[in-house]
Amino acid sequence: MQKNRIESQTIDLFTRQNKEKTISCIWLGTALVAVITIILILGFLFKEGLPAIIEIGIPEFIFNEIWRPTSENPSYGIYSLIIGSILVTIGAIAIAVPLGVGSAIFISEVAPPQFREAVKPAIELLAGIPSVVYGFFGLIVLTNWLRILLDLSSGATWLAGSIILGIMALPTIVSISEDAISSVPKDFRSASLALGATRWQTITGVLIPSALSGITAAIILGLGRAIGETMAVLMVTGNAAVIPDPIYNVLSPIRTLTATLGIEMGEVAIGSTHYHALFGMALVLLLITLFVNLSATYILARIREGQTGSSRTPLFSHEQRKQIRSIIILSILVASGWISFQIVGFHGIAILAAILTLGYVGSRFLSRQSKEKIAFGCVTIATALVLFALVAIIFDIVSNGLPAITWEFLTESPRNLGREGGIFPAIVGTIYLVIGAIAIALPIGVGAAIYLNEYTLEGRLTRIIRAGNDLLNGTPSIVFGLFGFAFLVIFVGLGVSLLAGQITLALMVLPTIIRTSEEALKSVPDSLRHGSLALGATRWHTISKVVLPAAAPGILTGTILSIGRAAGETAPLLFTAVVFSKRFLPGTVFEPVMALPYHLFILATNVPGADTQKYGTALVLLALVTGIYAVAILMRRHAQKTVRW
Amino acid sequence: MKQQNNALETQALNLYYGSTQALIEVDIQIPKNKVTALIGPSGCGKSTLLRCFNRMNDLIPDCSISGSILYHGEEITGRSTDVVELRKRIGMVFQQPNPFPKSIYENVIYGPRVHGIKDRKELDAIAEKSLKGAAIWEEVKDRLHDAARGLSGGQQQRLCIARTLSVGPDIILMDEPCSALDPIATAKIENLITELKEEYTVVIVTHNMQQAARVSDYTGLMYMGRLIEFDTTPVIFERPKEELTENYITGRFG
């Protein structure tokens, strides 16, 4: 009896080691998926884009401003599209940053704590609104307002695009900036106040500089979302491939790289120069976002270094920094002067001048206390504007959408191009897509996180994996769509199908799952692992029985956020999985499906006179996605309150 | 005449955090140009009392006080008191060194700048004077534009003292300024405190009775929100009148 046990233990030990090795290899494999994906994306964009770039020539392709791919004498210059993308993004940042940072200041420093408790989760919830819903609101409501307000022939303009993108970026910017400001140590606040600084002086002199890296990160995230955004921009900017004339004319229609891909990819003849040119364009888009992300990482690192004290000499000397600051301020002044002239004419200049003189006189002669009151007034107004914009969107959709919600609407197939009938196949299609995407992404993502956090030390391999993950995270969703089309639909031969859509969505949400899972694993204290290992448990046993259960709430939150994102995404599905009308539910994963965001997009842009159905679809999508987000936020709060290490 | 010699004075001061009373009927006179130490066990109210003098308790939401606090004979508890001006005159050094995440120079001139000084030469002069006053000039004069967070803990605390001096206070409140420092850095700060009383009135809260004995001219013992005994330091440490004081300084409780 005794002997038997020892024998079985040695056998156990042998197989156990093999088992451990196998498990470790599996996780390494999952960790490499992100890297392989980004390599494949780059590879396919190159492969498909190169013929066009060679045929057209790089200077002609990048710097010719005429994009006319379907005319008799086709011209493939993407210059005006690049400029369009940049201008829309700049406009969005100009709107979102002051409002977002102002609201963050108000919420963390000026408002009573109860306000923060109530508003913070609400704003986080809004970060989940799908871009197609923003675009829908922009198309139906905002462009109309602008048209009437500014007396234009069409409200679909650069300005509309920037406003919608700005509003989209606001929840992210407010939420992350607020975190950064409130996590500045209390000591700094006390020290500044004890020196006799007013609260406003403390905010501008100490809190914002200390929170600068967090605020910058927030702005970059917002910027990333803006530059890679397809659907919302496509729906509101008018899509004329022109460079605004003059360049600061915010009322000109504009067309972005992403919108061009979204519009033309579905209709292009595969293999034509036009087709290859679109892939070249996607490559340029990817490189631009890559450049933005890299420089952002660099700036962030410099800010952090400057604060913690390092031996490297700063980028600019004291005096140079001062000069740069005054140049920036001057150019902002000139630019805003021109823009207000453009919109309102000479009155605009006069108003701007009046505001500036007022500001100058104020800064010279007002007491610090009065300045504080004015500043607090401004951030209060910023917060009010942010809340108003977000509430207006939700109110518009809910109030117009509710009448459409009937039992038939939710359970029947669409008829007459969606003007009648319901959206049942679209709801089911979205659910199928999301379930498939998560079923693929969750094991891979959690596996990669386990590998990164539990099985290796930081080294070259983890750096490569992390870099790949960051790149994938920064890849615009429309690029995923193109990749899915070229690789899954054509190369692998899946065709436009549920499966192709599921895989594309899975690859898109993978970085989020990896990142949140890794954070969750990191927050499990080592003492728990040591406790288990010291009892003779194997590594995998420790992970599966001790670490993963402890990290489960965090992993689940990340997963739910990914579900929300996958459910609301349109761009990656455009060419991989969706059709507008399908009477029956898909029988196998190789058939195409309907999806809510796409249904809304087509109803809004291509089907005149289905207003109730449009709003109804928007409401169902909004409710679905924010509902999923609400669960995530509640779970996180619950975990924060109950879990204490 | 007596008032002239007191930098700070409280009369029947009571302080409440919500419904719990943290200070009970405190009467204390802090003499000018002397070092006054407040000692007592944790939670006795010594830091709370210190924070009354520059109204830092205003930052705590449900904190209320009754009684009066006189600064050079002037009431400072009222609504009409300019808190900003008051804090400029009564500086404070905190328990943890808390330089801002800026350069050494930016830290020192933060206060003057906040109070409206813009002239570069004037700011430079203030920076030098304050850093000299805090006995740290020699160590940092060649790297004024380096990040303050790169300094050692003791240097950071002296920088914080310099930052306090920069706005020209006449009273400096110190809330356990050495509790986060090693013995050598502590000795430097203690020497500095002795020098500071030439120009300033210093009130220091400390856990460390030896420190109180070494640096202070007057000592007050607090216990459970009350000021038990206040006298010159030699009297407190050699022939205290109260049994509680005797017990505390001989280490029988606390």
HADDOCK unambig.tbl for C-alpha pairs under 7 A between the chains (distance, minus, plus):
assign (segid A and resid 187 and name CA) (segid B and resid 98 and name CA) 6.04 0.50 0.50
assign (segid A and resid 188 and name CA) (segid B and resid 98 and name CA) 6.26 0.50 0.50
assign (segid A and resid 188 and name CA) (segid B and resid 100 and name CA) 6.22 0.50 0.50
assign (segid A and resid 194 and name CA) (segid B and resid 87 and name CA) 5.44 0.50 0.50
assign (segid A and resid 194 and name CA) (segid B and resid 91 and name CA) 6.26 0.50 0.50
assign (segid A and resid 194 and name CA) (segid B and resid 92 and name CA) 6.00 0.50 0.50
assign (segid A and resid 195 and name CA) (segid B and resid 87 and name CA) 5.76 0.50 0.50
assign (segid A and resid 195 and name CA) (segid B and resid 88 and name CA) 5.44 0.50 0.50
assign (segid A and resid 195 and name CA) (segid B and resid 91 and name CA) 6.18 0.50 0.50
assign (segid A and resid 195 and name CA) (segid B and resid 111 and name CA) 5.86 0.50 0.50
assign (segid A and resid 195 and name CA) (segid B and resid 164 and name CA) 6.54 0.50 0.50
assign (segid A and resid 196 and name CA) (segid B and resid 84 and name CA) 4.38 0.50 0.50
assign (segid A and resid 196 and name CA) (segid B and resid 85 and name CA) 6.15 0.50 0.50
assign (segid A and resid 196 and name CA) (segid B and resid 87 and name CA) 4.59 0.50 0.50
assign (segid A and resid 196 and name CA) (segid B and resid 88 and name CA) 4.66 0.50 0.50
assign (segid A and resid 197 and name CA) (segid B and resid 84 and name CA) 6.25 0.50 0.50
assign (segid A and resid 197 and name CA) (segid B and resid 114 and name CA) 5.93 0.50 0.50
assign (segid A and resid 198 and name CA) (segid B and resid 84 and name CA) 6.44 0.50 0.50
assign (segid A and resid 201 and name CA) (segid B and resid 114 and name CA) 6.80 0.50 0.50
assign (segid A and resid 206 and name CA) (segid B and resid 100 and name CA) 6.80 0.50 0.50
assign (segid A and resid 210 and name CA) (segid B and resid 101 and name CA) 6.07 0.50 0.50
assign (segid A and resid 306 and name CA) (segid B and resid 147 and name CA) 6.49 0.50 0.50
assign (segid A and resid 307 and name CA) (segid B and resid 101 and name CA) 4.85 0.50 0.50
assign (segid A and resid 307 and name CA) (segid B and resid 102 and name CA) 6.09 0.50 0.50
assign (segid A and resid 307 and name CA) (segid B and resid 147 and name CA) 6.15 0.50 0.50
assign (segid A and resid 307 and name CA) (segid B and resid 149 and name CA) 6.99 0.50 0.50
assign (segid A and resid 308 and name CA) (segid B and resid 101 and name CA) 6.90 0.50 0.50
assign (segid A and resid 308 and name CA) (segid B and resid 147 and name CA) 6.57 0.50 0.50
assign (segid A and resid 308 and name CA) (segid B and resid 149 and name CA) 5.47 0.50 0.50
assign (segid A and resid 308 and name CA) (segid B and resid 150 and name CA) 6.31 0.50 0.50
assign (segid A and resid 309 and name CA) (segid B and resid 146 and name CA) 6.68 0.50 0.50
assign (segid A and resid 309 and name CA) (segid B and resid 147 and name CA) 4.51 0.50 0.50
assign (segid A and resid 309 and name CA) (segid B and resid 148 and name CA) 6.91 0.50 0.50
assign (segid A and resid 309 and name CA) (segid B and resid 149 and name CA) 5.75 0.50 0.50
assign (segid A and resid 309 and name CA) (segid B and resid 150 and name CA) 4.60 0.50 0.50
